[in-house]
Amino acid sequence: MTVTPAHLRALASRAEALTAEVRALCGGAPNGSPEHDHLAMARLAADWLSRGAEDLQRAAADLAKLQSQPCGLPWRVCPEHGNTLSSGAGVSTCRVCRRTWTYDRPGQPCREPVTWKVIDRAGTETRMCAGHVLGARAAAGGATFIRLDEGAQV
């Protein structure tokens, strides 16, 4: 299974809920009572859970930043339609949706965010944007396509 920011945020949420539950259990014992003293370890555990939840939230944010890195493949594509761009006079136009970009396609690395991991039959892993995946699906028979934002294998 691929770990995604959503998985880490869900774990952080569960840790936050456990923290609240442990603190609620510990808060009912009056000061000076035997229960109050025995719950000191549980209060400490709640603090650890809280720090763990914060660490998981930071890890989710870091992973999201990593996954939002630009695709970087050496040609640009339409993010919705793939390899459908025509270029001329410094403008690229999608032949399907007619969307335009103010750059020429040749020699320009793709700036769309990485959203997929593609593993070919030889085991080579390439991370790419949704637009490049459209072309890869047609060309890379037998490859495995994994969406990074959901961890879903397609």
N, C-alpha and C positions, 0 to 999 in steps of 0.2 A: 504494500500500500504506500502511496506517495503522501507525505505529510504536506498539508496545505495550511495557509493562514487561517482558514475557517476551522480546521481541526484544532489548531492551537488555541484559537479564541473560544471554542466550545469547551476545551479542557480548562481554560482559565475561568470560564463562567461556572463550571462545576466546582472548581477549587474555591471560588468566591462564595458559592452557596454553602459548601461545607464549612467554610470559615464562619459564616453567619450562624449556622446551626450549632457549631461547637461553642461559639461565644454566647449564644442564647442559653445553652445548657449550663455553662459556667456562671452566668450572671445571676442565676436564681439562688445560689448558696449565700447566706448571710456571712459577713466578715466575722472572723473568729470561730466560725463553726468548723467541725472536723471536715465537713465536705468541702468547705472553701479552701482549706489547705491542701486537700487531696486533688483538687481540680487545677492546681498550679501547672501541672504538666499538660493538661488539656488546653489551658490558656496559652501555654508556650507553643503547643502544636497548632493552635489557631493562628498564631503569629507566623509560624513557618508556612502554613497554607496560604496566608495572605501574601507573603513574599513570593511564594511559588506562583500564585495567580498573576502577580505583577510581572514576574519573569516570563511567564507564558505569553502575556500580552505584548511584551517587548519583542519576544521571539517571533510572534505572529507579524508584528510590524516590520521587523527586519526581513523576514521571509517574503513578505509582500513587496518590499523594496527590491529584493533580489529578483523576484519574478517579474517585476515591472521594468527590468533592464531591457534596452532595445534589442530587437531581434538580431540585427547586425549582418544578416545575409547580404551578399554583395549586390543585390538589386532590389528595387522597391516594388511593392505590389499594392493593389487596392485592399484595404483591410477586410472588406466584405466580399469581394469577388475574386481575389487572388491575382494571378498573372494576366491582368486585362488592361494594362496601362499602355497608352500611346504617348510618346513624348515629342515635343518640338518647341523651339523658341523659349526654353526654360520652363515650360509648363507640361505637367503630366496629367492625362485625362483617362479616367476609367471608361472603357468602351461600353460597359453595362449600365452603370448608374450616372455617368457623365460628371461625377465629382472631379474636381481639379486640385492639383497641388503645384506650388510654385517652385518646382525643381525638375531637372531632367532625370529620368530614370537611370540611364547607363552610368555605372561607376559609383553610384551613391548607395551607401549601406542603408538597409532598412531601419527605420526609427520606431516602428510599431512595437508595443510591449510584447515580451515573450509570454505566451499563454499555453504553450504545448511543449511536451517532450516527445520526440519521435525516436524510436529505437528500430534500426533496420535489422535485417536478417543476420548480419554479421555481429550485431550487438553494439554498433556505434550509436551513441546518443547525440541528438542534435536538438537544441531548444530553439523554437521559432514562434513567430506570431501566427494568428489565425489565418491571415491571407496566404502566407507561405505554406501552411498545412494543406490548403485547398489543392495546390499544385503537387505537394508531396504525396497526397493520397492517390492521385492519378499515376504518379511515377514510381512510387516505392511499394511495389507489391510485397505483401507479407510483413510489412512494418507494423509496429505497435504504436498507437497514438494515445497519449495520456494527457488529459487536460490538467494543467497545474493548479488551477483555481478550485477544482472540485475533486481531484484525485481519481477521476473516472477514466477507466480504460475504454477506448473506443476502437 
